[in-house]
Amino acid sequence: MRDVTLVRPAVFPAVCIACGQPSARSWKLKVKEGFNAILVRHERWLFLPVPLCKRCESRRFFGAFITPSAVLLGCVAGALATAARVADMISPSTQLFAIFAVLAWILVFINFGTRQVDYRILGVCGVAFSDDSVTLRFRGEPPAPILKMPRV
Ligand SMILES: [Zn+2]
């Protein structure tokens, strides 16, 4: 694991930030700043344009949706099986509520699980940022051209 703090505005070389392959494709990496303590909440988001190759982009896309979806399908199947058994006890409105709850959970996952998904799938995620710097965390060694960028 290695944190790299870059000077903003960070202009990335045309190599995939995840695997180092040449890539001119741009992708927005979400970086969160602040805290969320339920009652007191202060958050700022930075959408940092980074190069990502086609292969890593699709890995990221499918990983972000398929992983939680697979887990959810299991939960839904279990819930439906239970519901079928106690069919008389669950009203259609309760069932509808359950469906909405599941959808809400997906939204929460997509919004707040971004960093974990980035780090696990791409091997890189945004850690923090300020007005003149941004910190990225790499699971392994960052691609060499990225280490040549101006750093704090
Ligand atoms: Zn790549």
Residues whose N, C-alpha, C, O or C-beta is under 5 A from the ligand:
A	BS01	ZN	C16 A18 C19 G20 Q21 C53 C56
